[in-house]
Structure formats: C-alpha cells, structure tokens
Amino acid sequence: MKNLSKFTFINCICCGKKIELLDKVQGLTDEQIFDSSDWQANNQMWNNGVVQQISAGYGSSLDGDYFYIGICDPCIEEGYRNGRLRYKGDYISAAICKFSEEELKKQDEMRNREKNLNDLIP
C-alpha cells in the first residue's frame, strides 16, 4: 500500500491554493526529500502555509481518523482577523507577536460578543 503520509504539496482548505514543501520549491527530488524513515509532514517547512496532522476525537463521526490539513498564510491572517481562527502565541519567542495590541483587543471583543450571543441562544 502506498504511504499516503508522504506528499510534497497540499491545497489550502479555505481557498484551494497549492502549499508546497519548501524542499520541493528549492529543487530537491522526492528521493532526497523522503530519504528519512521518520519523515512527517507536520515537521517539514512549507512554502507560505501551514500543514498539520489533525485527529478526530470522541464525539466526531470520524472518531479515530487522522488527516493532514493545509492552510495558506493569507487565509490564516484573514481567519484570525475575522475571528474564525484564534491566536495562541508564538512558539519561537513569547515576546514576539505578529499582531498589534489593537488587533488582539479586537479579537477579545469578538470572542466575548460571540460568547454572549451564544449564551442567549437556548
């Protein structure tokens, strides 16, 4: 059976834009890219996007299944700004934040408004 966890691109789940493995963009061959037995997509560098493995937990009709999901940088930024994605922080340095205080405050206000509206729904 073909190893489905080894791939060099994935399309953004939001806009469909191709997110390519940075090694592929830089001209490496598949043999060079996949020479390691412990190669994992979520540990790779992706050109202008994020690729992560997600798993469906208890309560989902897909309970126990794993998927790879890709989202391009522009869709991440748009999703953050419109409240569909929640910013957690920067894993490289806690002192670095790519968003202004004003943007973070706006996100808090959006979440609070959403929570308050949801609390009103029976």
C-alpha positions in Angstrom: 0.0 0.0 0.0 1.3 3.5 -0.9 2.4 5.6 2.0 -0.2 8.4 2.0 1.6 10.4 4.7 4.4 11.4 2.3 3.5 14.2 -0.1 5.1 17.4 -1.4 2.1 19.6 -1.6 -1.4 20.1 -0.2 -4.1 22.5 -1.1 -5.3 25.2 1.3 -8.6 24.0 2.9 -10.0 27.6 2.6 -9.0 28.9 -0.8 -7.5 25.9 -2.6 -4.1 27.5 -3.1 -1.3 25.0 -3.5 1.0 24.8 -0.5 4.3 23.2 -1.5 7.0 21.6 0.6 9.9 24.1 0.7 12.4 21.4 -0.2 10.5 20.8 -3.4 10.4 24.6 -4.2 14.2 24.6 -3.7 14.6 21.8 -6.3 15.2 18.7 -4.2 14.0 15.4 -5.7 11.4 13.1 -4.0 14.2 10.6 -3.2 16.2 13.4 -1.4 13.1 14.6 0.4 11.8 11.3 1.6 15.1 9.6 2.4 14.3 9.5 6.1 12.1 6.8 7.5 10.7 9.2 10.2 9.6 11.9 7.7 6.4 13.6 8.9 4.6 16.3 7.0 3.9 18.4 10.1 7.6 18.6 10.9 8.5 20.0 7.5 8.9 23.5 6.2 6.1 24.6 3.9 6.1 27.5 1.4 3.6 30.2 2.5 1.4 27.9 4.6 1.0 25.5 7.5 0.4 21.8 7.3 -0.5 19.8 10.4 -1.9 16.4 11.3 -5.2 16.5 13.0 -7.2 13.7 14.6 -10.9 13.3 15.2 -11.7 12.6 18.8 -14.6 11.1 20.7 -17.9 12.7 19.6 -16.9 13.1 16.0 -18.3 10.7 13.4 -14.7 10.4 12.2 -13.5 9.4 15.7 -10.1 7.8 15.5 -9.2 9.1 12.0 -6.1 11.2 11.2 -6.0 13.8 8.5 -3.5 16.3 7.1 -4.8 19.8 6.8 -3.2 22.7 5.0 -4.0 26.4 5.3 -2.1 29.2 3.4 -0.6 32.2 5.2 -3.1 34.7 3.7 -6.1 32.5 4.8 -4.6 32.2 8.3 -4.3 36.0 8.6 -7.8 36.5 7.2 -9.2 33.9 9.5 -7.5 35.5 12.5 -8.8 38.9 11.6 -12.4 37.8 11.1 -12.5 35.6 14.2 -12.6 32.1 12.6 -9.0 31.3 13.9 -7.8 32.0 17.4 -4.3 33.2 18.0 -2.5 31.3 20.7 1.0 32.8 20.6 4.4 32.5 19.1 6.3 29.3 19.9 9.7 30.7 19.0 9.5 33.7 21.4 6.8 34.7 23.8 7.9 38.3 23.4 7.1 38.2 19.6 3.6 38.9 18.5 2.7 39.4 14.8 -0.5 41.2 15.7 -0.9 44.7 17.3 -2.4 45.3 20.7 -5.4 46.8 18.9 -5.9 43.6 16.9 -5.6 41.4 19.9 -8.1 43.6 21.8 -10.5 43.4 18.8 -10.2 39.6 18.9 -11.1 39.5 22.6 -14.1 41.7 21.9 -15.2 39.5 19.1 -14.9 36.3 21.2 -16.8 38.0 24.1 -19.5 39.2 21.8 -19.8 35.7 20.3 -19.9 34.0 23.7 -22.5 36.5 25.0 -24.7 35.9 21.8 -24.3 32.1 22.1 -25.3 32.3 25.8 -28.6 33.9 24.7 -29.5 31.0 22.3 -31.5 28.3 24.1 
